[in-house]
Amino acid sequence: MSFVTRLSLHLGAVVVLGVVLVFGAGLYAASQVQQDLLPDISIPAVIVITPYPGASPDIVDAQVTVPVVNALQGVTGAETVQSTSSQGVSLAIVLFKDGTDLKAAQQDVNAAVARAKPFLPPQAPASTVQTFSTNSIPILTYAVSADEPLGDLAGQLRTQALPKLKGLAGVSSLVITGAPTDEVDVTLDPIKLAAHRVSLAQVASALQQAAVVQSVGSLRQGTGTIPLQVTGYLTSLDQISNIVIVPASTARGQTVAAVTVGQLGKVALVSIPADTITRTDGKPTIGLQVTKGPNANTVTVANEIKSALPAIKTAIGNNVQFELLSDQATPITDSIAVILREGLLGAVFAILVIFAFLRSGRATIVAAVSIPLSLMVALIMLWWQGITLNILTLGGMMVAIGRVVDDSIVVLENVSRHVSEGEKPLVAAYTGAREITTAVASSTLTTVAVFLPIVFLTGIAGSFFRPFALTVVVALLASLVVAVTVVPFLAAYLLPATRADKTERRLPYNWMQRAYVPAIRWATGHRWIALGIAVLFFAGSMALIPLLRVNLLDQSSSPQFPIAITLPENSTLADTDAETQKVEQLIRGLPGVTAYQATVGGISDPFAPPGTVPADPIRAQVLVLVGNGQYDTAIAAVKSAVRGYTGPAKIEVGQAENSSNASSSQMQVDVSASDPGALRDANASVMIALAKVHGVANLKSNLVASKPQYQLVPTDRLAASGLTVQQLALIV
């Protein structure tokens, strides 16, 4: 690499231009790189969610899950298809190989679902196909309240807030919980139906036809053709009441007078209770969750949402309040600010240490320039690769700060030694760099070899740790290039020359060498003792490893933690709400707890993103917000308080029911069998065996007990009455 050093000394203008370009590009990259809390961890899976409202798990499995899974098994690259049939919803997860293009895989899954659509029940709504990554975690969670009923507030949010917020750049989805919905109910009188000879099917058909949008041809106008369509919209209750129904003729051929829907029953706007109940600090509220798009900046989107809220408050009125419960942007900005501050302090201390040893302001400047240059190259790489600035990449930069300056110090110290021995700075720059280049390159490449394999990790571990390793590797390689090009060039022109007649070829020891040389002499004279001391230190360090806590991410600085509440099967939403209120009373006023939000009616599947599947009435979650630095105090107080709960619910503190917040200590065991009976027996045996394993806690199975249901089985009397199964379903 001495050739590179010689070239940089001859082409000084090119080196200066390169430094300027790197600084400029680095500053631009720093302003453009996306900011996030964690790297984008995309699981190689595509989720297919198909609702079938009101259907039991058996019906969902037979009529929805089986056709969908059969279609998905033919998707190219699919390794495994997992499915779960729950009350009113089917969930299928298609697992792909690591490295699969998820966008192409999602398109293939969409095509497969479209092929399965003709085999699904007509009542089943369209399936939702999506991927899962850390981007699907809500970045903002609000508790919304106002001086009006929740039903009115929910209507205002749907008409005033959601359209404006969805129109903001980077917003992917908005989910509201605990909000009642309004619907139009048409209640028909059976006596009036019989008197007018009108069936339920005729009324339903008339309502559907009144709201139809259909193309009926085209009109030729001059040389062009204009499409013609019939558009029907229902905008008021009076319109619905005035829809005309023509009864069928009697058996004698007599024509019966037409009748309106209003003459057959009542048309009313009713409020349907939500399938979830939301409370904040014990008061009924509506929850609002904001999710950003996959390529959006978390901090930017969060700031846009916060900026839009004042205008929305003014439009809604009624003293509406948006209480911020969860904010991913704040930890990101705080983490970036803290890491930048600590990084700058580390760089300053590194420069001070360089000055203390080299005792030259000019030499310190030469060595210190490698820190910002190397970090600028790392920032350019992050921006070029589309990697976000998160706690992993920032951590990589902090690790690199202490290491990138080493190469420059070694090269600069050798150059300074040659200058102090009387060589001209230009000659000393080349000679000193040439002598030490091999050692510097070997040292740097050895460190790079430690981190480089992490770059090639696959799966979730690769998505998580690859940005960290890539940042360190690029910064180290950049520091090597700086050490053999920029540092010799700057040393040649910044280090002062020393006259040869005033220098000694054998320099006296400095203060550090006077302390270090005797220690080396003693160690080389007592080799076995020195080796024994080193072995003792190594063994002692290894013995401390079992005492270290092992976790993916430390939660001690988290601003919140959840309390998961699960009631026995077949419990109602009211039962779950009553038990949740008991838990809320236990945690109210505890030290370290600043606020809490209870959501009654949890998600029925842990892998489903919020708002995609019906709520499970037996589940609830209380999100506990803690004060700054009081996480340990709050969680200890909550755990102690919930021990006093004596109800039928199962309480888990600090264990989120959503996989996005799941602990890294979770494991999943798949149990399969040839028929449902064998599956139940095998599941019971596995649960018993796992319960005996030391250290296993919170053991769960998604194979739940059967829920009671009523079934109407048609008999011969149905045909004799002139009714079909479909007509019977409409009547019921």
C-alpha positions in Angstrom: 0.0 0.0 0.0 3.1 2.3 0.0 2.2 3.1 -3.7 -1.1 4.6 -2.5 0.8 6.8 0.1 3.3 7.9 -2.6 0.5 8.8 -4.9 -1.4 10.8 -2.3 1.8 12.8 -1.5 2.2 13.6 -5.2 -1.5 14.4 -5.9 -2.2 16.6 -2.9 -4.9 18.6 -4.7 -6.8 15.4 -5.5 -6.6 14.4 -1.8 -8.0 17.8 -0.7 -10.7 17.6 -3.2 -11.6 14.1 -2.1 -11.8 15.2 1.5 -14.1 18.1 0.6 -16.3 15.8 -1.5 -16.6 13.2 1.3 -17.5 15.9 3.8 -20.1 17.4 1.5 -21.6 14.0 0.5 -21.6 12.9 4.2 -23.5 16.0 5.3 -26.0 15.6 2.5 -26.4 11.9 3.4 -26.9 12.8 7.1 -29.8 15.1 6.2 -31.4 12.4 3.9 -31.0 9.2 5.8 -34.2 7.9 7.4 -34.5 7.8 11.2 -36.0 4.8 13.0 -35.8 3.1 16.4 -34.9 -0.3 15.1 -33.8 -1.7 11.7 -36.5 -2.8 9.4 -36.9 -6.5 10.3 -39.0 -8.1 7.6 -40.1 -11.7 8.3 -40.0 -13.8 5.1 -43.7 -14.4 5.3 -47.0 -13.2 3.8 -50.1 -13.0 5.9 -53.6 -13.7 4.4 -56.5 -12.6 6.6 -60.1 -13.6 5.4 -63.0 -12.5 7.6 -66.2 -14.6 7.7 -68.4 -12.7 10.2 -70.5 -14.9 12.5 -69.0 -18.2 11.3 -67.8 -20.7 13.9 -64.1 -22.0 13.7 -65.3 -25.3 12.1 -67.2 -23.5 9.4 -64.4 -21.0 8.8 -61.9 -23.9 8.5 -64.0 -25.9 6.1 -65.4 -23.1 3.9 -62.6 -20.5 4.0 -59.3 -21.8 5.3 -59.1 -25.0 3.3 -59.7 -23.4 -0.1 -57.3 -20.6 0.7 -54.6 -22.9 1.9 -55.0 -25.2 -1.1 -54.4 -22.2 -3.4 -51.5 -20.9 -1.4 -49.6 -24.2 -1.5 -49.0 -23.7 -5.2 -47.2 -20.3 -4.7 -43.6 -20.4 -6.0 -41.0 -20.4 -3.2 -43.5 -21.2 -0.4 -41.9 -23.5 2.1 -44.7 -23.8 4.7 -48.3 -22.7 4.9 -49.7 -22.3 8.4 -53.3 -21.5 9.1 -55.5 -20.7 12.1 -59.3 -20.8 12.0 -61.0 -18.7 14.6 -64.4 -17.3 15.3 -65.3 -15.2 12.2 -61.8 -15.1 10.7 -59.3 -17.2 8.9 -55.5 -16.5 9.1 -53.0 -18.1 6.8 -49.3 -17.4 7.0 -47.1 -18.4 4.0 -43.4 -18.8 5.0 -40.7 -18.3 2.3 -37.0 -18.9 2.2 -34.7 -16.2 3.5 -33.8 -13.7 0.9 -37.1 -14.0 -1.0 -38.3 -10.9 -2.7 -41.3 -10.2 -0.5 -42.9 -7.8 -3.0 -42.9 -10.4 -5.7 -44.1 -13.0 -3.2 -46.9 -10.8 -2.1 -48.1 -10.5 -5.7 -48.0 -14.2 -6.1 -50.0 -14.7 -3.0 -52.5 -12.1 -4.2 -52.9 -14.0 -7.4 -53.4 -17.3 -5.5 -56.1 -15.7 -3.3 -57.9 -14.4 -6.3 -58.0 -17.9 -7.7 -59.5 -19.2 -4.5 -62.2 -16.4 -4.3 -64.8 -18.3 -6.4 -64.7 -21.2 -3.9 -65.3 -19.0 -0.9 -68.7 -18.2 0.6 -70.4 -15.1 -1.0 -70.8 -13.5 2.4 -67.0 -13.6 3.1 -65.4 -10.1 2.5 -62.3 -9.7 0.5 -59.1 -11.1 1.9 -56.3 -8.9 3.2 -52.8 -9.8 2.0 -49.8 -8.2 3.6 -46.3 -8.7 4.9 -45.1 -8.3 8.5 -42.1 -6.2 9.6 -41.2 -3.8 12.3 -42.8 -1.1 10.1 -46.3 -2.5 11.0 -45.8 -1.5 14.7 -47.8 1.7 15.4 -45.5 4.7 15.8 -48.1 6.8 17.7 -50.9 5.8 20.0 -53.4 8.4 21.3 -56.3 8.3 23.7 -59.1 10.6 22.3 -61.8 12.1 24.5 -64.3 14.9 24.2 -67.3 16.5 25.9 -69.7 14.4 23.8 -70.8 10.8 23.6 -68.3 8.3 22.3 -70.5 7.5 19.3 -70.6 11.1 18.2 -66.9 11.5 18.8 -66.2 8.3 16.7 -68.3 9.8 13.9 -66.3 13.0 14.0 -63.0 11.1 14.0 -64.1 9.1 10.9 -65.2 12.2 9.0 -62.8 14.9 10.2 -59.6 13.3 11.5 -59.0 10.0 9.6 -59.3 11.5 6.1 -56.9 14.3 6.9 -54.4 12.1 8.7 -54.5 9.4 5.9 -53.6 12.1 3.4 -50.3 12.9 5.1 -47.2 11.6 3.4 -45.8 8.4 5.0 -49.0 7.4 6.8 -49.9 3.8 6.0 -52.9 3.0 8.2 -55.0 4.4 11.1 -56.8 2.1 13.5 -59.4 3.3 16.1 -60.4 1.1 19.0 -63.3 1.4 21.4 -65.4 3.4 18.9 -69.0 2.6 18.4 -70.2 2.4 14.8 -73.5 3.7 13.3 -75.5 1.5 10.9 -78.9 1.6 9.3 -81.3 -1.1 10.6 -84.3 -2.0 8.5 -86.7 -3.9 10.9 -89.5 -5.6 9.0 -92.9 -6.6 10.4 -93.7 -10.2 9.5 -97.5 -9.5 9.6 -97.1 -6.6 7.1 -94.9 -8.7 4.9 -97.5 -11.5 4.7 -100.3 -9.0 4.1 -98.5 -7.4 1.2 -97.2 -10.7 -0.1 -93.6 -9.6 0.1 -90.6 -11.8 1.1 -87.4 -10.9 2.8 -85.5 -11.7 -0.3 -87.5 -9.2 -2.3 -86.8 -6.4 0.3 -83.1 -7.3 0.3 -83.0 -7.3 -3.5 -84.7 -3.9 -3.7 -82.2 -2.4 -1.2 -79.3 -3.8 -3.2 -80.6 -2.6 -6.5 -81.2 0.9 -5.1 -77.5 1.4 -4.4 -76.1 -0.2 -7.6 -73.6 1.4 -9.9 -73.7 -0.2 -13.4 -72.6 0.6 -16.9 -75.5 0.5 -19.4 -73.7 1.4 -22.6 -72.4 4.5 -24.2 -73.5 7.6 -26.2 -71.9 8.7 -29.4 -71.2 12.4 -29.5 -69.6 13.7 -32.7 -66.5 11.5 -33.3 -66.2 10.4 -29.6 -68.0 8.0 -27.4 -69.1 8.9 -23.8 -69.7 6.0 -21.3 -73.2 5.9 -19.8 -73.8 4.4 -16.4 -76.6 4.3 -13.8 -75.5 5.4 -10.4 -77.6 4.8 -7.3 -76.7 6.3 -3.9 -78.6 6.2 -0.6 -77.9 9.3 1.5 -80.8 9.5 4.0 -83.2 7.4 5.9 -86.1 8.8 4.0 -84.6 7.5 0.7 -84.4 4.1 2.2 -88.0 4.2 3.5 -89.3 5.3 0.1 -87.8 2.4 -1.9 -90.6 0.8 -3.8 -91.1 -3.0 -3.8 -93.4 -4.6 -6.3 -95.0 -7.8 -4.8 -95.4 -10.9 -6.8 -98.8 -11.6 -8.4 -101.3 -13.8 -6.6 -102.1 -17.3 -7.7 -105.2 -16.0 -9.5 -103.1 -13.6 -11.4 -104.3 -10.6 -9.4 -101.8 -7.7 -9.2 -100.9 -6.5 -5.7 -100.2 -2.8 -5.2 -96.6 -1.7 -4.8 -95.4 -1.0 -1.3 -92.5 1.0 0.2 -89.9 -0.3 2.7 -91.3 2.2 5.3 -94.7 0.6 5.0 -93.3 -2.8 5.8 -91.3 -1.8 8.9 -89.0 0.7 10.5 -85.8 2.3 9.2 -83.6 3.7 11.9 -80.0 4.7 12.5 -78.6 2.8 15.5 -75.3 2.7 17.3 -73.5 -0.6 17.4 -71.3 -1.1 20.4 -67.6 -1.6 19.5 -66.0 -5.0 19.8 -63.3 -3.3 21.9 -63.6 -1.1 25.0 -60.9 1.6 25.6 -60.3 3.5 28.8 -57.5 5.8 29.8 -56.9 6.3 33.6 -60.3 4.7 34.1 -62.2 7.1 31.8 -63.8 5.9 28.5 -61.8 7.0 25.5 -61.2 6.1 21.9 -57.8 4.7 21.0 -56.1 5.9 17.8 -53.1 4.1 16.4 -50.9 5.4 13.5 -48.7 3.2 11.4 -46.2 4.5 8.9 -45.3 3.2 5.5 -42.3 0.9 4.9 -40.0 3.7 3.5 -41.2 6.6 5.6 -39.2 8.4 8.2 -40.7 7.7 11.6 -39.7 11.1 13.1 -41.0 13.0 10.0 -44.4 11.2 10.0 -44.8 11.6 13.7 -44.1 15.3 13.5 -46.6 15.7 10.6 -49.3 14.0 12.6 -48.6 16.2 15.6 -48.7 19.3 13.5 -52.0 18.3 11.9 -53.8 17.7 15.3 -54.5 21.4 16.2 -56.5 22.0 13.1 -58.4 18.7 13.6 -59.2 19.7 17.2 -60.6 23.0 16.0 -62.7 21.2 13.3 -64.1 18.7 15.8 -64.6 21.1 18.7 -66.4 19.9 21.9 -63.1 20.2 23.8 -61.6 17.2 22.1 -58.3 16.0 23.5 -55.6 13.8 22.0 -53.5 12.3 24.8 -50.3 10.8 23.5 -49.6 7.4 25.1 -47.0 5.9 22.9 -44.5 7.7 20.6 -41.7 6.0 18.7 -40.4 9.3 17.5 -39.4 10.6 20.9 -37.2 7.6 21.8 -35.6 7.9 18.4 -34.7 11.6 18.7 -33.7 11.1 22.3 -31.5 8.1 21.5 -29.9 9.9 18.5 -29.3 13.0 20.6 -27.8 11.0 23.5 -25.6 8.9 21.2 -24.4 11.9 19.3 -23.6 13.7 22.5 -21.7 10.8 23.9 -20.1 10.2 20.6 -18.9 13.8 20.4 -17.6 13.6 24.0 -15.8 10.4 23.1 -14.3 12.1 20.1 -13.2 15.0 22.2 -11.6 12.8 24.8 -9.9 10.8 22.1 -8.4 14.0 20.7 -7.3 15.1 24.2 -5.6 11.7 24.7 -3.9 12.1 21.3 -2.7 15.5 22.4 -1.5 14.2 25.7 0.7 11.6 24.1 1.9 13.5 20.9 2.1 16.8 22.7 1.6 18.7 19.4 -1.5 20.6 18.3 -0.7 20.1 14.7 -0.2 16.3 15.1 -3.5 16.1 17.0 -5.4 17.8 14.2 -3.9 15.4 11.7 -4.9 12.3 13.7 -8.3 13.7 14.7 -9.4 14.3 11.0 -9.8 10.5 10.6 -12.8 10.4 13.0 -15.3 12.6 11.0 -14.0 11.4 7.6 -14.6 7.7 8.5 -18.0 8.5 10.0 -19.0 10.5 6.9 -18.1 7.5 4.7 -20.3 5.3 6.9 -23.2 7.8 6.6 -22.9 7.8 2.8 -23.1 4.0 2.9 -26.2 4.0 5.0 -27.9 6.5 2.7 -26.8 4.6 -0.4 -28.1 1.3 0.9 -31.3 2.7 2.3 -30.5 1.7 5.8 -32.0 3.8 8.6 -30.2 5.7 11.3 -31.3 3.6 14.3 -29.9 2.4 17.6 -27.9 -0.4 15.9 -26.2 1.8 13.3 -25.6 4.6 15.8 -24.1 2.0 18.1 -21.8 0.8 15.3 -20.6 4.4 14.8 -19.9 4.7 18.5 -17.9 1.5 18.4 -16.0 2.8 15.3 -15.1 6.2 16.9 -12.6 4.6 19.3 -11.2 2.3 16.6 -10.9 4.5 13.5 -8.4 6.8 15.1 -6.0 4.0 16.0 -4.6 3.6 12.4 -4.0 7.3 12.1 -2.3 7.5 15.5 0.1 4.7 14.6 1.0 6.2 11.2 1.3 9.7 12.6 3.5 8.6 15.6 5.9 6.9 13.2 6.0 9.9 10.9 6.5 12.2 13.9 9.4 10.0 15.1 11.1 10.3 11.7 10.6 14.1 11.7 12.1 14.3 15.2 15.1 12.4 14.0 15.8 15.1 11.4 14.1 13.9 8.3 12.2 16.4 6.2 8.4 16.2 6.8 7.7 15.1 3.2 10.3 12.3 3.3 9.2 11.4 6.8 5.6 11.1 5.7 6.4 8.6 3.1 9.0 6.6 5.1 7.0 6.5 8.3 3.8 5.5 6.5 5.6 2.8 4.4 7.2 1.2 7.5 3.9 0.9 9.4 1.4 0.2 6.5 1.6 -3.5 6.7 1.0 -3.6 10.5 -1.8 -1.1 10.3 -3.5 -3.0 7.4 -3.2 -6.3 9.3 -4.6 -4.8 12.5 -7.6 -3.2 10.7 -8.4 -6.2 8.5 -8.3 -8.5 11.5 -10.9 -6.3 13.2 -12.9 -6.2 9.9 -12.7 -10.0 9.8 -14.5 -10.2 13.1 -17.5 -8.1 12.0 -17.6 -9.0 8.3 -19.3 -12.5 8.7 -22.2 -10.7 10.5 -22.9 -8.8 7.2 -23.8 -12.1 5.5 -26.2 -13.3 8.2 -29.6 -14.3 6.9 -33.1 -14.3 8.5 -34.2 -12.1 11.3 -30.8 -12.1 12.9 -29.3 -10.8 9.7 -31.9 -8.1 9.3 -31.2 -7.0 12.9 -27.4 -7.1 13.1 -26.4 -6.5 9.5 -26.7 -2.7 9.7 -24.5 -2.6 12.8 -21.8 -4.8 11.3 -21.9 -3.0 8.0 -21.5 0.4 9.7 -18.4 -0.8 11.7 -16.8 -2.5 8.6 -17.2 0.5 6.3 -15.9 2.9 9.0 -12.9 0.8 9.7 -12.0 0.4 6.0 -12.5 4.1 5.6 -10.1 4.7 8.5 -7.5 2.5 6.9 -7.7 4.5 3.6 -7.5 7.8 5.5 -4.5 6.5 7.5 -2.4 5.7 4.4 -3.5 8.7 2.3 -4.9 11.7 4.1 -2.8 11.4 7.3 0.6 11.3 5.5 -0.4 14.2 3.2 -1.5 16.3 6.2 1.6 15.3 8.2 3.9 16.3 5.4 2.5 19.9 5.4 1.5 20.4 9.0 4.3 18.9 11.1 7.2 21.3 11.7 10.6 20.3 10.5 13.4 19.7 13.1 17.0 20.6 12.4 19.3 17.5 12.2 22.1 19.1 14.3 19.8 19.5 17.3 18.4 15.9 17.3 19.6 12.8 18.8 19.4 9.6 16.8 18.7 7.7 20.0 16.0 9.6 21.8 15.6 9.4 25.6 12.6 7.6 27.1 9.5 9.6 27.8 7.5 9.3 31.0 5.3 6.5 29.6 8.3 4.5 28.4 10.0 4.9 31.7 7.0 3.2 33.4 6.4 0.6 30.6 10.0 -0.7 30.0 10.6 -2.0 33.5 7.2 -3.8 33.4 8.2 -5.5 30.2 11.5 -6.5 31.6 9.9 -8.0 34.6 7.3 -9.9 32.5 9.9 -11.3 30.2 12.1 -12.3 33.2 9.2 -14.1 35.0 7.4 -15.5 32.0 5.5 -18.3 33.8 4.3 -16.0 36.5 3.1 -13.5 33.9 1.4 -16.2 31.9 -0.3 -17.6 35.1 -1.7 -14.1 35.9 -3.1 -13.8 32.4 -4.7 -17.2 32.7 -6.3 -16.3 36.0 -7.7 -13.1 34.6 -9.1 -15.0 31.6 -10.7 -17.7 33.8 -12.1 -15.1 36.2 -13.7 -13.3 33.2 -15.2 -16.5 31.9 -16.6 -17.3 35.4 -18.6 -14.0 35.4 -20.5 -14.9 32.2 -23.3 -16.8 34.0 -24.0 -13.7 36.1 -24.7 -11.6 33.0 -28.3 -11.0 32.0 -29.0 -12.1 28.4 -31.7 -10.4 26.3 -32.1 -9.0 22.9 -33.1 -5.5 24.0 -32.9 -4.2 27.5 -36.4 -3.0 28.7 -35.2 -1.1 31.8 -35.3 2.2 29.9 -38.6 1.5 28.2 -41.4 4.2 28.8 -44.1 1.6 29.1 -45.0 -2.1 29.6 -48.2 -4.1 29.1 -50.4 -6.2 31.4 -52.0 -9.0 29.5 -55.4 -10.3 30.8 -56.9 -13.5 29.6 -60.2 -14.9 30.7 -61.5 -18.5 30.4 -63.0 -19.6 27.1 -66.6 -18.6 26.4 -66.3 -15.5 28.5 -68.1 -12.4 27.2 -66.7 -8.9 26.6 -68.6 -7.7 29.6 -66.9 -10.4 31.8 -63.5 -9.4 30.5 -64.3 -5.7 31.1 -65.3 -6.3 34.7 -62.1 -8.2 35.4 -60.0 -5.5 33.6 -61.5 -2.8 35.8 -60.4 -4.8 38.9 -56.8 -4.8 37.6 -57.1 -1.1 36.8 -58.1 -0.3 40.4 -55.1 -2.3 41.7 -52.5 -0.3 39.7 -54.1 3.1 40.1 -51.7 5.5 42.0 -48.7 3.1 42.1 -45.3 4.7 42.3 -43.7 5.2 38.9 -47.0 4.8 37.0 -47.9 8.0 35.2 -50.9 6.8 33.2 -52.5 3.6 31.8 -54.7 2.7 29.0 -56.9 -0.4 29.0 -58.1 -2.1 25.8 -60.7 -4.8 26.4 -61.0 -7.1 23.4 -57.6 -8.2 22.3 -56.4 -9.5 18.9 -57.2 -13.1 18.4 -53.9 -13.9 16.7 -50.5 -12.6 17.9 -49.1 -12.3 14.3 -52.0 -10.2 13.0 -51.3 -6.4 12.8 -53.8 -4.2 14.7 -57.2 -3.7 13.1 -57.0 -6.7 10.7 -58.8 -9.4 12.6 -61.9 -9.3 14.9 -61.2 -8.6 18.5 -61.1 -11.6 20.9 -63.6 -10.9 23.8 -61.6 -13.0 26.3 -58.4 -10.9 26.0 -57.5 -7.5 27.3 -54.4 -5.4 27.7 -53.5 -2.6 30.1 -50.6 -0.4 28.7 -48.8 1.1 31.7 -46.8 4.3 31.1 -43.9 4.9 33.5 -42.0 8.0 34.5 -38.5 8.7 33.2 -36.1 6.2 34.7 -38.8 4.6 36.9 -39.3 1.4 34.8 -38.0 -1.0 37.5 -39.9 0.8 40.2 -43.2 0.7 38.3 -43.0 -2.9 37.1 -42.1 -4.1 40.6 -45.0 -2.2 42.1 -47.4 -3.5 39.5 -46.3 -7.1 39.9 -46.7 -6.8 43.7 -50.2 -5.2 43.3 -51.6 -7.8 40.9 -50.7 -10.6 43.3 -53.8 -9.4 45.2 -56.1 -10.2 42.3 -58.3 -13.2 43.0 -60.5 -13.3 39.9 -60.8 -16.0 37.1 -58.5 -14.1 34.7 -54.9 -14.9 34.0 -52.6 -11.9 34.5 -49.2 -11.5 32.9 -47.2 -8.4 33.6 -44.7 -7.2 31.1 -45.7 -9.7 28.5 -47.2 -8.1 25.4 -49.9 -10.1 23.4 -48.7 -8.6 20.1 -45.6 -10.2 18.6 -44.1 -6.9 17.8 -43.5 -6.4 21.5 -42.8 -10.0 22.3 -40.0 -11.0 24.5 -36.9 -12.7 23.0 -37.4 -15.6 25.4 -40.4 -17.0 23.6 -40.4 -20.4 21.8 -43.0 -22.1 19.6 -43.7 -25.8 19.3 -45.8 -27.0 16.4 -48.0 -30.1 17.0 -49.7 -31.9 14.1 -51.9 -34.9 13.9 -54.1 -36.8 11.4 -57.5 -35.8 12.9 -58.9 -33.3 15.4 -59.3 -36.0 18.2 -55.7 -37.1 17.9 -54.6 -33.5 17.8 -56.3 -32.7 21.1 -54.7 -35.7 22.7 -51.2 -34.9 21.3 -51.6 -31.3 22.4 -52.5 -32.3 25.9 -49.5 -34.6 26.1 -47.2 -31.9 24.8 -48.5 -29.3 27.3 -48.0 -31.8 30.2 -44.5 -32.5 29.1 -43.5 -28.9 28.6 -45.0 -27.9 31.9 -42.3 -30.1 33.6 -39.4 -28.3 31.9 -37.5 -26.1 34.3 -37.7 -22.4 33.5 -40.8 -22.6 31.3 -43.5 -20.0 32.1 -46.7 -18.7 30.5 -47.3 -22.0 28.6 -50.1 -21.5 26.0 -51.8 -23.4 23.3 -53.8 -21.9 20.4 -56.0 -25.1 20.4 -58.9 -23.9 22.5 -61.9 -25.7 23.8 -65.0 -25.8 21.6 -67.5 -22.9 22.1 -71.2 -23.7 22.3 -73.3 -22.9 19.3 -76.8 -23.5 17.9 -77.3 -25.2 14.6 -80.5 -25.2 12.5 -80.6 -28.5 10.6 -83.1 -28.4 7.6 -85.5 -31.2 7.4 -88.1 -32.3 4.8 -90.5 -29.8 6.3 -88.4 -27.0 4.9 -89.0 -28.1 1.3 -92.7 -28.7 2.0 -93.0 -25.1 3.2 -91.6 -23.8 -0.1 -88.5 -22.2 1.6 -84.9 -22.7 0.6 -82.0 -22.9 3.0 -80.9 -19.4 1.9 -84.4 -18.0 2.6 -84.3 -19.7 6.0 -81.0 -18.0 6.8 -82.5 -14.6 5.8 -85.5 -15.1 8.1 -83.4 -16.2 11.0 
